[in-house]
Amino acid sequence: MRLSTKVRAAVCLTAAVALTPLALAAGPSSASPTDPVNVAAQPVDGSTNVRLDGQRIILGDAPASLGSAEVRQRSGIANLAPIRFPAATSAVVVDYTAGTPDLSTAEVDVRALVKDRWSEWTTAKAGQPTALPAASDQVQLRIIVIAPPQGGSPWISDVRVQATDKAATGSRAIQAAPLKSRVFATREGLVGGTTANGHVITSRDHFVALPSRRGLANNGSGNYSVKVCTASRCAFEPVWDVGPWNTKDDYWNPSATREMWKDLAQGRPESQAAYQNNYNGGKDQFGRKVANPAGIDLADGVFWDALKLTDNSWVDATYLWTGDGGRGTVTITSGYLNLRSSASSSGAVVGMAGKAAQVTVECQTTGQSITGSQGTTNIWLRVHAGMYVSKAWIKAGSFGAC
């Protein structure tokens, strides 16, 4: 068991009755950058399989699940609501007390609101400055607890955060354009299984898995989404699972700031290097022999329906949260949204966008009038060359004409 030291500005989690599963929230607060920020425990969307015991956030009782990484683990996520500072800061210090019995792990992640979008999650080492991708006056904390199928349950308590002017390394700046890389895609399947964010996989589902929790979206959210394309079709999908192969391989980040495998080039998955070049002895982070170079897993609806794949294949993946640019959010209650070859429902289907996914928006044009969740409109958005969606189903601002 590891106990962290304490820092001066504290975020105190109030005691609450034990519930499982229970979501945790930190109510929005404000103070001077060096004053304590008090945080109350209350439900918040996106938390899964955690419970409260006094001031400790403990892994819940859900059984181990077999996710995309094909490693059985018990895992839980506790989201705390955003904390607002009175002035922008480029780094924060997070501290906490952790209990990690029986080969389990417990960590606190942090992200910042930059240009009205949340940055990627970064693991905050207790008591050390954690750099933000850009100066921000609003941050959010997330607790991740993971354990083997049998044994004790990890926990975290006494979470504290403060803005700091101390130098911090490891910042991943948001780029002008999001990273795109060519990676090998495999089909996840596992219908009825549970993903890393608590989503229960359905038939012909729409989501993807990437091998790091840094880009893992909350269940039902698409704030971390990817665009996956073949030569003729594209899919926009939320990142709802972790895998394949690794769980700490954020290969879309610059080499210096990757969680592991810092000697690999940006955009190159460790599994690909292991398979093609015998990197790490041809093994993944768990010591398993890598049998294919997969850097992304696709749910069945993405694999079979959106991209029309019949076998594992190389695709172009764009990690939308890593860059700026026009965005919209798919606002449907279930299923998927068709991408059309023209600004009309009679246009050929050339791809799909999953529920809650973010889509890139290049420009807008007029076309067939459509009624959807955002009202009735004849505005269509071009989301990729030769691919359009009606704005009736997309929550987005206005864009220049195509």
N, C-alpha and C positions, 0 to 999 in steps of 0.2 A: 504494500500500500504506500502511495506517495502523498505527502502533505506539502502543499505549497506555502510559501511565505505570504505575508499580507502587505498590501499597499494602502496608501492613505485614503484615496477617494474610493468609496465603497458603493456597490450596488447590492443591497440586502434583499434576499428573498424571504418573504414573510412565511410563517408556518401555515400549513394548510392540511386538511384531512387527506388521508391516502385514498386516491382514486386510480383505477386502471381500466383502460388507458386514460391519461389525463394530459391535456395540452397546457403549457405554461405561458404566461405573458408577462412582459415588463411594460407597464403603462408608460406612455410617452412622458418624459420628464425634462426639466431644464434647470440648469444651475451654472455657476461660473465653471470654467474648464477645470479648476482644481478643487471644486467643492464635491462632497459626496452626492451621489444620485441614488435615491431610494427607489427600489423596484418591487412591486407587489406581484405575487403569484396568482394568475387567473387564466382561464382558458384562452387559447389563440389558435387560429387555423394552422394546420400543417404539422402540429406535433403528433407523435405517434409512439405508443408502447413505452410510456414513462409514467411514474407515479411519484407522489410526494410523501416523504416521511419526515415530519418536522421541516427543517430547512434543506434536507437532502433531496435531490432529484435522482431517482433510482430507475434502472432498467426495469421495465414492466414484465408481465408474466406470459406474454405471447411466446409460443414455441419458436424454435429456430426455423428459418425459412431458407429455401434453396433459391437464391437469386441468380442474376446473370453471371456473376463471378463463379458460380457453382461451388461455393464454399458455404457450408452450413454455419450460420451465426444467429445469435439473438441480438437484435439491435433496436435502439430507440432514439428518437429525435425530440428534443424539447426546444421550441422556439420562444424567444423572449421578444416582446414588442419593441419597436425602435426607441432609442434614447437620443434626445436632442440636446446638443450643447449650445450655449449662447453665441459661440463663435466657431468658425471652421477650424479643424485641426487636421494635420497630415498624418498623425499617428495616435494610437491609444495604447494604454497598458491595461491588460486584463489579468486578473488574478483570481484564484479559486482554490478550494480544497477538493481533492479527488481520492476516491477509494477504488482500487483496481484489483480485486481478488481473482485468482484462478485464470491467469492469462487474459484477462479482460482489459479493455481500454476505455478511457473517458477523456474527452477533450472539449474545449470551448472554441467555437469559430466566430469570426467577426466579418461583417461586410459593411460597406458604406453606400449612402445614397449620393450618386454622382450624376449630374445632368438629368435628374428625375428618373434615374434607373438605378437599381441595386447592382453593385459590383459583385464579383465572384466571392465566395466564402474563402477565408484564410484562417488556418489554424493559428490560434494565439497561444504562444508559449507563456506559461504563467510568470508574471512579474517582469516580462521583457517587452519593450516597445514593439508594436506591430504596425507596420506601415500600411496606410490606406492608398488606393490607387490614385487618389487625388484628394485635395483638401475638401472636407465635408463637415457639416455641423450635425449630421444624423448618422448613427450607426445602429446595427442590430447584432445581437448575440444569439448563438445557437449551440446547444449542448448535444453531443453525439456520444452514446454509450453502446459498447459492443462487447459481446461475450461468447464463448464457445457454447455449444448446445446444452452442456451440463455444467454445473458449478455455480459459483456465487454471482451476484449481480453488481456491476460497477455503479458508482454514484458520484455526484458532484454537489458541492454546497459552497456557501459563502462567496458567491460570484461577485466580483468587483471590477469596475472599469473607470478609467479617467483619461481625459485628453492629456497629451504630453507634447513637449517641444523637444524631447530627446531624439537623437538621430535613430532612425530605424531602417533596416534593410529589407529587401524582399518585395518591394512594391511592384505590382503588376499593372502598369498603366493601361488604360483603355485606348485601343488603337483607333486610327481614323477609319479603318475598314476591318471587319472581323476576320479572324484567321480562317483560311480554307486549306484543307489538306486532303490528299487522296489516301483513303484507308480501306481496309478489307472489312466488309460487313457480313455478319452472320445473323441467322434468325434465332430469336430468343425462345419463342414458344412458351412453355411452362404455364399454360392456362390453368387458372386456379391458384397459382402461387402468389406470393406477396413480394413486391419490389422493395428496394431499400427505403423508399419514402412511405411505405404502408399501403400502396395501391394494390388491389387484388386484380390480377391479370384476367382479362376476359377474352372471349373468342374474337379474332380479327381486331385486336387492340391496336391503339395508336400511341406509341411512345418509343423512346430509345434508351439505351444504357450506354454510359461512358465510364471508363475505369478510374473515376475519382469522385469523391463526394463534393469537391469544390464547385462543381457545376450541377449539383443535384437540386432540382426544383421540389417544392412542397407538392404533396399529393393534390391534384386539381389545379396546380399553377403551371404557367409556362414561362415564368421569368427567366428560366434557362432553357432555351430551345435551340435546335439545330435545323439547318437546311441540308437535306441529303438528296443528291441528284445523280442520276445516270445520264447517258447521252441524250435522252429524250423526255425524261420525267423527273419531277422533284417532289419531295415531301417536306413539310414543316412540322416538326414534332417536339413535344416537351421531353426533357431529360428526367425520367422517373425511376431509373434504376442504375446500379453501379456494376460495371463489368464491360466487356468480357475479360477474363483472365485476372487482371490486376484490380486493385481498389485504391491505389495511391499513385496513379500514373496520369497526371494532368498534362498530357503531351501537347495540348494546344497552347500552353504557356511557354514563355522563353526558358531556355535551358537553366539559367541561373536561379529561377524561382520555382522549378518543378519540385514536387514533394520528394520524388525519388528519381534516379536515372538522370542526373544533371549533366552527364556527358553526352546525352543523345540530343540530336537536333530538334528544334521546335517543330511540331507537327508529325513526329515519328513515334508511334506507339512502341513501348518496350516489347510487347508481344511480337510486333513485326520484326524488330531487330533481333529478338531471340530466335524466331523462326527462320529468318533469312540469313542471319550472320552469326548464329550461335552466341549472341550476346547473353551475358549472365549464364553461360553454360547451356543456353537454349531453354532456360527455365523462367517461370514467372516469379513474382514476389513470394509465393507460397511454396516454391521449390518444385512445382509441377512442370513436367515437360510440355512445352508449348506446341500444340498440334496444328495450329493455323495462325496466321498473322493478324487475327481480328483486332480492330481498334474500336469497333462500335457494334452493338447488338441492336437489331430491329425487331419490334413486336410484329406479330403476324400480319396485322392490317397494313403496316408500313411495307413490309417485305413483299407480301403477295399482291396487295391491292393498290397501294400508292405507287410503288416502283415497278410492279409486275416482274419481280425477280422469281426465278425458278430454282436458283442455287446460290450459295454464298458468292459474293461478287465484290469487286472493287468499285467504290463510289467516291464522289466528291462531297465532303462534309464541311459545312461552314458553322462555326460556333458563334452564334449571333451575339451573345453577351460580351464577347471580347472586343467589340468595336462599336463605333457610332453608326449613324445612318437612320433613315426613316423606318419606323416600325408600326405595326398594328397587332392587335390581339384577337384571335378567333373567339367569338362569343356564341358558342352553340352549347346546348345542354348535354349532348351525347354524340357519339359517332365521329364524323369527319366532314370536312368541307371540300368539295371538288375544286381543283384548279382547272380553269378553262383556257382554251387556245385563243379565245376572243372574248370581248366584253358582252357575252350573252350566254344564257343557259343552254343554248343549242351548240355552243362551241365544244370541240372535242375535249374529253377529260384527259389532262396531261399530268396529273398528280393530285395530291391531297394534302390537307392540313388538319391536324388533330385538334381535339378540344383543348382550349386554353393556350395553344401554341402561339408564339410570336411569329409574324411573317415580316420579311423585308418588304419595303414599299419603295419602288423606284420612281413612280409617278402615278397620276390618275387620269382617267378618260371617261367619257360618257358612253353609255350603252343601254342595254335592256333595263327597264325599271324592275327592281326586285324589292320585295318586302321581307324583312328579317328581324333579328333581335335588336338592330339599331334603327329600325324604322323602314320607311320606303324611300328608295333613292335610285337614280340612274347612274350613279358614280361607281366606276370599277377601278380597282387598284392593280397596277402591274407589279407582280411580286418577283418575277424572274423574266428573262427574255422570252416572249411568246406565251406568258402564263398570267392569268388574271383571276381575281376574285371580286365578287360584289361587296361594296362597302356596307351593304345591309347587314352583313354578318361579321364585320370587323370594327372593333373599337379603335379609332385612329383619328388623328387630326387631318388637316388639309394638306395637299401636296401639289407640286407643280404639274402642269399638263404634260402628257406624253407627246 
